Amino acid sequence: MAIDKLTIDTPEQVHLEFALADIGSRFMAIFGDTVIQLVLFLVLFIILEIVGTASPFDLGSGFRVWVIAAIIFAAFAIIWGYFAIFEALWNGQTPGKRWAGIRVIKETGRPINAFEAIARNLLRIVDWFLGIYAVGIITMLLNSKNRRLGDFVAGTIVVHDRKAEESQLFFNTPEKTEHNPYHAERLTTQEVALIETFLARRLDIPPDVRRQNGIRIAVMIAGKLGIEPNARPADNENFLELVVRQFRNTARFR
């Protein structure tokens, strides 16, 4: 079965291609996450039973109230916070999404932050109306990007994650190079993420588009770092590789 692909034009006019996650993959993810949630609820139930049957001599009434309050809070966190917390901390993935090989990203192709993770999951309860994930499935069927209501609110999409070996950056430049005073530490993590996304996906991009993207990003990065054209390699991709290496080797980001 063919996988729908989405091409995103970033604000830097760089074209990034992603494979959209289909309903089957998203169902696998929600199934895996639901199983984990049920196990967590089972653990809470067992704890509640232990607290409820404990002798007053074992647990004071005040302590028992606090335990029950903590269990209620934990149950609330499992229902409402499970997806948002994992997606915020795991770069758009939950255990279920990681198992299904998908992740959430912004419409711009950038990683999501905590705000998007929370916003897209606030409407998750609506997806369960009319049956098991019925509204969510209907919404995904009615748009070309397989987005549910939470995705529209947060400005996110769900894509297939690249395999670990495909996501590893490869470099044409030697690992041990002379010191290059590019001051890469001045870059933001978002700018470095753009460079790394381009370098990781460059083999999937048509040659002409790849060359144009390399030029755009290199010019943007050189301008940000105040580097003159004659002070950097003529090959734009080699320049970007050197900048990424220096950024990674900066003590602040080791």
CYANA upper distance limits for C-alpha pairs under 8 A (distance plus 0.5 A):
  3 ILE  CA     19 ALA  CA      6.87
  3 ILE  CA     20 LEU  CA      7.45
  3 ILE  CA     22 ASP  CA      8.27
  4 ASP  CA     19 ALA  CA      6.36
  4 ASP  CA     20 LEU  CA      6.04
  4 ASP  CA     21 ALA  CA      8.50
  5 LYS  CA     17 GLU  CA      7.27
  5 LYS  CA     18 PHE  CA      6.07
  5 LYS  CA     19 ALA  CA      4.81
  5 LYS  CA     20 LEU  CA      6.10
  6 LEU  CA     17 GLU  CA      6.15
  6 LEU  CA     18 PHE  CA      5.67
  6 LEU  CA     19 ALA  CA      6.60
  6 LEU  CA     20 LEU  CA      6.96
  7 THR  CA     15 HIS  CA      6.87
  7 THR  CA     16 LEU  CA      6.02
  7 THR  CA     17 GLU  CA      4.88
  7 THR  CA     18 PHE  CA      6.86
  8 ILE  CA     14 VAL  CA      8.38
  8 ILE  CA     15 HIS  CA      6.05
  8 ILE  CA     16 LEU  CA      5.64
  8 ILE  CA     17 GLU  CA      6.78
  8 ILE  CA     18 PHE  CA      8.40
  8 ILE  CA    107 GLU  CA      7.96
  8 ILE  CA    108 THR  CA      6.85
  8 ILE  CA    109 GLY  CA      7.02
  9 ASP  CA     13 GLN  CA      6.01
  9 ASP  CA     14 VAL  CA      5.97
  9 ASP  CA     15 HIS  CA      5.18
  9 ASP  CA     16 LEU  CA      7.03
  9 ASP  CA    108 THR  CA      7.56
 10 THR  CA     14 VAL  CA      5.72
 10 THR  CA     15 HIS  CA      7.00
 10 THR  CA     16 LEU  CA      8.07
 10 THR  CA    108 THR  CA      5.99
 10 THR  CA    109 GLY  CA      7.53
 11 PRO  CA    108 THR  CA      8.10
 12 GLU  CA    216 ARG  CA      7.70
 12 GLU  CA    217 ILE  CA      7.74
 13 GLN  CA    213 ASN  CA      8.04
 13 GLN  CA    216 ARG  CA      7.92
 14 VAL  CA    213 ASN  CA      5.77
 14 VAL  CA    216 ARG  CA      7.78
 14 VAL  CA    217 ILE  CA      8.08
 15 HIS  CA    209 VAL  CA      8.05
 15 HIS  CA    213 ASN  CA      7.56
 16 LEU  CA    109 GLY  CA      7.70
 16 LEU  CA    198 PHE  CA      7.76
 16 LEU  CA    201 ARG  CA      8.11
 16 LEU  CA    205 ILE  CA      8.47
 17 GLU  CA    201 ARG  CA      8.38
 17 GLU  CA    204 ASP  CA      8.36
 17 GLU  CA    205 ILE  CA      8.24
 18 PHE  CA    159 VAL  CA      6.87
 18 PHE  CA    160 HIS  CA      7.78
 19 ALA  CA    159 VAL  CA      6.03
 19 ALA  CA    160 HIS  CA      5.96
 20 LEU  CA    145 LYS  CA      7.34
 20 LEU  CA    146 ASN  CA      8.11
 20 LEU  CA    157 ILE  CA      8.38
 20 LEU  CA    158 VAL  CA      6.79
 20 LEU  CA    159 VAL  CA      4.81
 20 LEU  CA    160 HIS  CA      6.44
 21 ALA  CA     25 SER  CA      6.63
 21 ALA  CA     26 ARG  CA      7.23
 21 ALA  CA    102 ILE  CA      7.00
 21 ALA  CA    146 ASN  CA      7.90
 21 ALA  CA    158 VAL  CA      6.11
 21 ALA  CA    159 VAL  CA      5.03
 21 ALA  CA    160 HIS  CA      5.67
 22 ASP  CA     26 ARG  CA      6.93
 22 ASP  CA    146 ASN  CA      7.15
 23 ILE  CA     27 PHE  CA      6.48
 23 ILE  CA    137 ILE  CA      7.88
 23 ILE  CA    140 MET  CA      7.98
 23 ILE  CA    146 ASN  CA      7.62
 24 GLY  CA     28 MET  CA      6.80
 25 SER  CA     29 ALA  CA      6.85
 25 SER  CA    100 ALA  CA      6.34
 25 SER  CA    101 GLY  CA      8.26
 25 SER  CA    102 ILE  CA      7.87
 26 ARG  CA     30 ILE  CA      6.73
 26 ARG  CA     97 LYS  CA      7.90
 26 ARG  CA    100 ALA  CA      7.89
 26 ARG  CA    102 ILE  CA      8.23
 27 PHE  CA     31 PHE  CA      6.50
 28 MET  CA     32 GLY  CA      6.73
 28 MET  CA     96 GLY  CA      7.63
 28 MET  CA     97 LYS  CA      8.34
 28 MET  CA    100 ALA  CA      6.46
 29 ALA  CA     33 ASP  CA      6.71
 29 ALA  CA     95 PRO  CA      8.32
 29 ALA  CA     96 GLY  CA      4.60
 29 ALA  CA     97 LYS  CA      5.13
 29 ALA  CA     98 ARG  CA      8.17
 29 ALA  CA     99 TRP  CA      7.31
 29 ALA  CA    100 ALA  CA      5.90
 30 ILE  CA     34 THR  CA      6.40
 30 ILE  CA     96 GLY  CA      6.68
 30 ILE  CA     97 LYS  CA      8.06
 31 PHE  CA     35 VAL  CA      6.79
 31 PHE  CA     96 GLY  CA      7.64
 32 GLY  CA     36 ILE  CA      6.99
 32 GLY  CA     95 PRO  CA      7.81
 32 GLY  CA     96 GLY  CA      5.05
 32 GLY  CA     97 LYS  CA      8.48
 32 GLY  CA     99 TRP  CA      8.12
 33 ASP  CA     37 GLN  CA      6.70
 33 ASP  CA     94 THR  CA      7.79
 33 ASP  CA     95 PRO  CA      6.93
 33 ASP  CA     96 GLY  CA      5.22
 33 ASP  CA     97 LYS  CA      8.42
 34 THR  CA     38 LEU  CA      6.63
 35 VAL  CA     39 VAL  CA      6.82
 36 ILE  CA     40 LEU  CA      6.78
 37 GLN  CA     41 PHE  CA      6.69
 37 GLN  CA     78 ILE  CA      7.00
 37 GLN  CA     79 ILE  CA      8.26
 38 LEU  CA     42 LEU  CA      6.63
 39 VAL  CA     43 VAL  CA      6.84
 40 LEU  CA     44 LEU  CA      6.84
 40 LEU  CA     78 ILE  CA      8.12
 41 PHE  CA     45 PHE  CA      6.61
 41 PHE  CA     75 ALA  CA      7.46
 41 PHE  CA     78 ILE  CA      8.42
 42 LEU  CA     46 ILE  CA      6.74
 43 VAL  CA     47 ILE  CA      6.80
 44 LEU  CA     48 LEU  CA      6.59
 44 LEU  CA     71 ILE  CA      6.95
 44 LEU  CA     74 ALA  CA      8.50
 44 LEU  CA     75 ALA  CA      8.10
 45 PHE  CA     49 GLU  CA      6.64
 46 ILE  CA     50 ILE  CA      6.77
 47 ILE  CA     51 VAL  CA      6.70
 48 LEU  CA     52 GLY  CA      6.44
 48 LEU  CA     68 ILE  CA      7.47
 48 LEU  CA     71 ILE  CA      7.89
 49 GLU  CA     53 THR  CA      6.63
 50 ILE  CA     54 ALA  CA      6.50
 51 VAL  CA     59 LEU  CA      8.46
 51 VAL  CA     64 ARG  CA      7.21
 51 VAL  CA     67 VAL  CA      8.20
 51 VAL  CA     68 ILE  CA      8.42
 54 ALA  CA     58 ASP  CA      6.86
 54 ALA  CA     59 LEU  CA      7.23
 55 SER  CA     59 LEU  CA      7.03
 56 PRO  CA     60 GLY  CA      6.37
 56 PRO  CA     61 SER  CA      7.55
 59 LEU  CA     63 PHE  CA      6.86
 59 LEU  CA     64 ARG  CA      6.77
 60 GLY  CA     64 ARG  CA      6.70
 61 SER  CA     65 VAL  CA      6.76
 62 GLY  CA     66 TRP  CA      6.98
 63 PHE  CA     67 VAL  CA      6.78
 64 ARG  CA     68 ILE  CA      6.70
 65 VAL  CA     69 ALA  CA      6.59
 66 TRP  CA     70 ALA  CA      6.58
 67 VAL  CA     71 ILE  CA      6.73
 68 ILE  CA     72 ILE  CA      6.76
 69 ALA  CA     73 PHE  CA      6.73
 70 ALA  CA     74 ALA  CA      6.57
 71 ILE  CA     75 ALA  CA      6.62
 72 ILE  CA     76 PHE  CA      6.78
 73 PHE  CA     77 ALA  CA      6.68
 74 ALA  CA     78 ILE  CA      6.66
 75 ALA  CA     79 ILE  CA      6.85
 76 PHE  CA     80 TRP  CA      6.48
 76 PHE  CA     81 GLY  CA      7.87
 77 ALA  CA     81 GLY  CA      5.00
 77 ALA  CA     82 TYR  CA      6.76
 78 ILE  CA     82 TYR  CA      5.45
 80 TRP  CA     84 ALA  CA      8.02
 80 TRP  CA    121 ASN  CA      8.08
 80 TRP  CA    122 LEU  CA      8.07
 81 GLY  CA     85 ILE  CA      6.18
 82 TYR  CA     86 PHE  CA      6.77
 83 PHE  CA     87 GLU  CA      6.46
 83 PHE  CA     94 THR  CA      6.85
 83 PHE  CA    117 ALA  CA      8.22
 83 PHE  CA    121 ASN  CA      7.35
 84 ALA  CA     88 ALA  CA      6.48
 84 ALA  CA    114 ALA  CA      7.92
 84 ALA  CA    117 ALA  CA      5.36
 84 ALA  CA    118 ILE  CA      5.50
 84 ALA  CA    121 ASN  CA      6.73
 85 ILE  CA     89 LEU  CA      6.64
 85 ILE  CA    114 ALA  CA      8.32
 85 ILE  CA    117 ALA  CA      7.97
 85 ILE  CA    118 ILE  CA      8.36
 86 PHE  CA     90 TRP  CA      5.95
 86 PHE  CA     92 GLY  CA      7.89
 86 PHE  CA     93 GLN  CA      6.79
 86 PHE  CA     94 THR  CA      5.58
 86 PHE  CA     95 PRO  CA      8.29
 87 GLU  CA     91 ASN  CA      6.31
 87 GLU  CA     92 GLY  CA      4.58
 87 GLU  CA     93 GLN  CA      5.22
 87 GLU  CA     94 THR  CA      6.18
 87 GLU  CA    104 VAL  CA      8.07
 87 GLU  CA    114 ALA  CA      8.30
 87 GLU  CA    117 ALA  CA      6.31
 88 ALA  CA     92 GLY  CA      6.63
 88 ALA  CA     93 GLN  CA      8.44
 88 ALA  CA    112 ILE  CA      7.60
 88 ALA  CA    113 ASN  CA      6.28
 88 ALA  CA    114 ALA  CA      5.27
 88 ALA  CA    117 ALA  CA      6.08
 89 LEU  CA    114 ALA  CA      8.42
 90 TRP  CA     94 THR  CA      7.36
 91 ASN  CA    103 ARG  CA      8.18
 91 ASN  CA    104 VAL  CA      8.24
 91 ASN  CA    111 PRO  CA      6.86
 91 ASN  CA    112 ILE  CA      7.28
 91 ASN  CA    113 ASN  CA      8.44
 92 GLY  CA    103 ARG  CA      5.61
 92 GLY  CA    104 VAL  CA      4.96
 92 GLY  CA    105 ILE  CA      6.82
 92 GLY  CA    111 PRO  CA      7.47
 92 GLY  CA    112 ILE  CA      6.73
 92 GLY  CA    117 ALA  CA      7.98
 93 GLN  CA     97 LYS  CA      5.86
 93 GLN  CA     98 ARG  CA      6.38
 93 GLN  CA    102 ILE  CA      7.71
 93 GLN  CA    103 ARG  CA      5.48
 93 GLN  CA    104 VAL  CA      7.00
 94 THR  CA     98 ARG  CA      6.56
 95 PRO  CA     99 TRP  CA      6.67
 96 GLY  CA    100 ALA  CA      6.69
 97 LYS  CA    101 GLY  CA      6.38
 97 LYS  CA    102 ILE  CA      5.66
 97 LYS  CA    103 ARG  CA      6.62
 98 ARG  CA    102 ILE  CA      6.62
 98 ARG  CA    103 ARG  CA      7.73
101 GLY  CA    160 HIS  CA      6.39
101 GLY  CA    161 ASP  CA      5.74
101 GLY  CA    162 ARG  CA      8.13
101 GLY  CA    163 LYS  CA      8.47
102 ILE  CA    158 VAL  CA      7.22
102 ILE  CA    159 VAL  CA      6.02
102 ILE  CA    160 HIS  CA      4.74
102 ILE  CA    161 ASP  CA      5.19
103 ARG  CA    158 VAL  CA      6.07
103 ARG  CA    159 VAL  CA      6.14
103 ARG  CA    160 HIS  CA      6.89
103 ARG  CA    161 ASP  CA      6.43
104 VAL  CA    111 PRO  CA      8.10
104 VAL  CA    112 ILE  CA      7.54
104 VAL  CA    156 THR  CA      7.13
104 VAL  CA    157 ILE  CA      6.27
104 VAL  CA    158 VAL  CA      4.93
104 VAL  CA    159 VAL  CA      6.90
105 ILE  CA    109 GLY  CA      6.45
105 ILE  CA    110 ARG  CA      6.47
105 ILE  CA    111 PRO  CA      5.48
105 ILE  CA    112 ILE  CA      5.84
105 ILE  CA    156 THR  CA      6.13
105 ILE  CA    157 ILE  CA      6.15
105 ILE  CA    158 VAL  CA      6.77
105 ILE  CA    159 VAL  CA      7.87
106 LYS  CA    110 ARG  CA      5.82
106 LYS  CA    111 PRO  CA      6.51
106 LYS  CA    112 ILE  CA      6.08
106 LYS  CA    155 GLY  CA      6.58
106 LYS  CA    156 THR  CA      4.83
106 LYS  CA    157 ILE  CA      6.66
107 GLU  CA    155 GLY  CA      6.33
107 GLU  CA    156 THR  CA      5.65
107 GLU  CA    157 ILE  CA      6.57
110 ARG  CA    190 GLN  CA      8.08
110 ARG  CA    193 ALA  CA      8.10
110 ARG  CA    194 LEU  CA      7.96
112 ILE  CA    116 GLU  CA      6.39
112 ILE  CA    117 ALA  CA      7.20
112 ILE  CA    156 THR  CA      8.27
113 ASN  CA    117 ALA  CA      6.78
114 ALA  CA    118 ILE  CA      6.62
115 PHE  CA    119 ALA  CA      6.53
116 GLU  CA    120 ARG  CA      6.47
116 GLU  CA    154 ALA  CA      5.65
116 GLU  CA    155 GLY  CA      8.06
116 GLU  CA    156 THR  CA      8.01
117 ALA  CA    121 ASN  CA      7.01
117 ALA  CA    154 ALA  CA      8.23
118 ILE  CA    122 LEU  CA      6.82
119 ALA  CA    123 LEU  CA      8.24
119 ALA  CA    150 GLY  CA      7.30
119 ALA  CA    153 VAL  CA      7.26
119 ALA  CA    154 ALA  CA      5.93
120 ARG  CA    124 ARG  CA      7.94
120 ARG  CA    149 LEU  CA      8.17
120 ARG  CA    150 GLY  CA      4.37
120 ARG  CA    151 ASP  CA      5.93
120 ARG  CA    152 PHE  CA      8.29
120 ARG  CA    153 VAL  CA      6.74
120 ARG  CA    154 ALA  CA      5.59
120 ARG  CA    156 THR  CA      8.21
121 ASN  CA    150 GLY  CA      6.43
122 LEU  CA    150 GLY  CA      7.47
123 LEU  CA    127 ASP  CA      7.49
123 LEU  CA    149 LEU  CA      7.21
123 LEU  CA    150 GLY  CA      5.90
124 ARG  CA    128 TRP  CA      7.70
124 ARG  CA    149 LEU  CA      8.47
124 ARG  CA    150 GLY  CA      7.16
125 ILE  CA    129 PHE  CA      7.79
126 VAL  CA    135 VAL  CA      7.39
126 VAL  CA    136 GLY  CA      8.16
127 ASP  CA    133 TYR  CA      5.55
127 ASP  CA    134 ALA  CA      6.79
127 ASP  CA    135 VAL  CA      5.08
127 ASP  CA    136 GLY  CA      4.75
127 ASP  CA    137 ILE  CA      8.20
127 ASP  CA    148 ARG  CA      8.33
127 ASP  CA    149 LEU  CA      8.19
128 TRP  CA    132 ILE  CA      5.81
128 TRP  CA    133 TYR  CA      4.68
128 TRP  CA    134 ALA  CA      6.40
128 TRP  CA    135 VAL  CA      6.71
128 TRP  CA    136 GLY  CA      7.48
129 PHE  CA    133 TYR  CA      7.33
129 PHE  CA    134 ALA  CA      6.81
129 PHE  CA    135 VAL  CA      6.39
130 LEU  CA    134 ALA  CA      6.22
130 LEU  CA    135 VAL  CA      7.17
131 GLY  CA    135 VAL  CA      8.32
133 TYR  CA    137 ILE  CA      6.67
134 ALA  CA    138 ILE  CA      6.65
135 VAL  CA    139 THR  CA      6.53
136 GLY  CA    140 MET  CA      6.74
136 GLY  CA    148 ARG  CA      5.93
136 GLY  CA    149 LEU  CA      7.60
137 ILE  CA    141 LEU  CA      6.71
137 ILE  CA    148 ARG  CA      8.00
138 ILE  CA    142 LEU  CA      6.85
139 THR  CA    143 ASN  CA      7.40
139 THR  CA    146 ASN  CA      8.15
139 THR  CA    147 ARG  CA      7.40
139 THR  CA    148 ARG  CA      5.88
139 THR  CA    149 LEU  CA      7.40
140 MET  CA    144 SER  CA      8.30
140 MET  CA    145 LYS  CA      7.92
140 MET  CA    146 ASN  CA      4.67
140 MET  CA    147 ARG  CA      5.45
140 MET  CA    148 ARG  CA      5.77
141 LEU  CA    146 ASN  CA      6.82
142 LEU  CA    146 ASN  CA      8.21
143 ASN  CA    147 ARG  CA      7.20
145 LYS  CA    157 ILE  CA      7.74
146 ASN  CA    157 ILE  CA      8.36
146 ASN  CA    158 VAL  CA      8.39
147 ARG  CA    151 ASP  CA      6.08
147 ARG  CA    152 PHE  CA      7.32
147 ARG  CA    156 THR  CA      8.48
147 ARG  CA    157 ILE  CA      6.74
147 ARG  CA    158 VAL  CA      7.96
148 ARG  CA    152 PHE  CA      7.19
149 LEU  CA    153 VAL  CA      6.91
150 GLY  CA    154 ALA  CA      6.63
151 ASP  CA    155 GLY  CA      6.03
151 ASP  CA    156 THR  CA      5.25
151 ASP  CA    157 ILE  CA      6.58
152 PHE  CA    156 THR  CA      7.19
162 ARG  CA    166 GLU  CA      6.45
162 ARG  CA    167 SER  CA      6.30
163 LYS  CA    167 SER  CA      6.62
164 ALA  CA    168 GLN  CA      6.97
166 GLU  CA    200 ALA  CA      8.10
167 SER  CA    200 ALA  CA      6.56
168 GLN  CA    200 ALA  CA      7.30
169 LEU  CA    196 GLU  CA      7.80
169 LEU  CA    199 LEU  CA      7.12
169 LEU  CA    200 ALA  CA      5.75
170 PHE  CA    199 LEU  CA      8.30
170 PHE  CA    200 ALA  CA      7.88
171 PHE  CA    175 GLU  CA      8.45
171 PHE  CA    238 ASN  CA      8.45
171 PHE  CA    241 GLU  CA      7.01
172 ASN  CA    238 ASN  CA      7.31
172 ASN  CA    241 GLU  CA      8.41
173 THR  CA    177 THR  CA      8.43
173 THR  CA    238 ASN  CA      6.68
173 THR  CA    241 GLU  CA      7.54
173 THR  CA    242 LEU  CA      7.95
180 ASN  CA    242 LEU  CA      8.22
180 ASN  CA    246 GLN  CA      8.29
182 TYR  CA    225 LEU  CA      7.19
182 TYR  CA    227 ILE  CA      7.74
182 TYR  CA    243 VAL  CA      7.38
182 TYR  CA    246 GLN  CA      8.35
183 HIS  CA    225 LEU  CA      7.26
183 HIS  CA    246 GLN  CA      8.37
184 ALA  CA    225 LEU  CA      7.69
184 ALA  CA    243 VAL  CA      6.33
184 ALA  CA    244 VAL  CA      8.01
184 ALA  CA    246 GLN  CA      6.52
184 ALA  CA    247 PHE  CA      5.53
185 GLU  CA    246 GLN  CA      8.31
185 GLU  CA    247 PHE  CA      6.06
185 GLU  CA    250 THR  CA      7.08
186 ARG  CA    225 LEU  CA      7.52
187 LEU  CA    191 GLU  CA      6.73
187 LEU  CA    192 VAL  CA      7.28
187 LEU  CA    224 LYS  CA      8.11
187 LEU  CA    225 LEU  CA      8.24
187 LEU  CA    247 PHE  CA      8.46
188 THR  CA    192 VAL  CA      6.95
189 THR  CA    193 ALA  CA      6.48
190 GLN  CA    194 LEU  CA      6.77
191 GLU  CA    195 ILE  CA      6.96
192 VAL  CA    196 GLU  CA      6.63
192 VAL  CA    244 VAL  CA      7.30
193 ALA  CA    197 THR  CA      6.46
194 LEU  CA    198 PHE  CA      6.72
195 ILE  CA    199 LEU  CA      6.68
195 ILE  CA    217 ILE  CA      7.71
195 ILE  CA    240 LEU  CA      7.36
195 ILE  CA    244 VAL  CA      8.06
196 GLU  CA    200 ALA  CA      6.44
196 GLU  CA    244 VAL  CA      7.98
197 THR  CA    201 ARG  CA      6.64
198 PHE  CA    202 ARG  CA      6.17
199 LEU  CA    237 GLU  CA      8.14
199 LEU  CA    241 GLU  CA      8.42
201 ARG  CA    205 ILE  CA      7.34
202 ARG  CA    210 ARG  CA      6.66
205 ILE  CA    209 VAL  CA      6.87
205 ILE  CA    210 ARG  CA      6.00
206 PRO  CA    210 ARG  CA      6.42
207 PRO  CA    211 ARG  CA      6.60
208 ASP  CA    212 GLN  CA      6.77
209 VAL  CA    213 ASN  CA      6.52
210 ARG  CA    214 GLY  CA      6.59
211 ARG  CA    215 ILE  CA      6.81
212 GLN  CA    216 ARG  CA      6.74
213 ASN  CA    217 ILE  CA      6.63
214 GLY  CA    218 ALA  CA      6.44
214 GLY  CA    236 ASN  CA      6.24
214 GLY  CA    237 GLU  CA      6.54
215 ILE  CA    219 VAL  CA      6.50
215 ILE  CA    236 ASN  CA      6.60
216 ARG  CA    220 MET  CA      6.65
217 ILE  CA    221 ILE  CA      6.53
218 ALA  CA    222 ALA  CA      6.38
218 ALA  CA    236 ASN  CA      6.25
218 ALA  CA    237 GLU  CA      8.14
218 ALA  CA    239 PHE  CA      7.67
218 ALA  CA    240 LEU  CA      6.94
219 VAL  CA    223 GLY  CA      6.52
220 MET  CA    224 LYS  CA      6.74
221 ILE  CA    225 LEU  CA      6.70
222 ALA  CA    226 GLY  CA      6.31
222 ALA  CA    227 ILE  CA      5.37
222 ALA  CA    228 GLU  CA      7.59
222 ALA  CA    229 PRO  CA      8.30
223 GLY  CA    227 ILE  CA      6.73
223 GLY  CA    228 GLU  CA      8.45
227 ILE  CA    231 ALA  CA      6.80
227 ILE  CA    232 ARG  CA      7.69
228 GLU  CA    232 ARG  CA      7.63
230 ASN  CA    234 ALA  CA      8.42
232 ARG  CA    239 PHE  CA      6.95
233 PRO  CA    238 ASN  CA      7.24
233 PRO  CA    239 PHE  CA      6.08
234 ALA  CA    239 PHE  CA      8.23
235 ASP  CA    239 PHE  CA      6.90
236 ASN  CA    240 LEU  CA      6.80
237 GLU  CA    241 GLU  CA      6.63
238 ASN  CA    242 LEU  CA      6.76
239 PHE  CA    243 VAL  CA      6.78
240 LEU  CA    244 VAL  CA      6.70
241 GLU  CA    245 ARG  CA      6.68
242 LEU  CA    246 GLN  CA      6.67
243 VAL  CA    247 PHE  CA      6.61
244 VAL  CA    248 ARG  CA      6.60
245 ARG  CA    249 ASN  CA      6.63
246 GLN  CA    250 THR  CA      6.62
247 PHE  CA    253 PHE  CA      7.69
248 ARG  CA    253 PHE  CA      6.37
248 ARG  CA    254 ARG  CA      6.64
249 ASN  CA    253 PHE  CA      7.42
249 ASN  CA    254 ARG  CA      6.53
250 THR  CA    254 ARG  CA      6.89
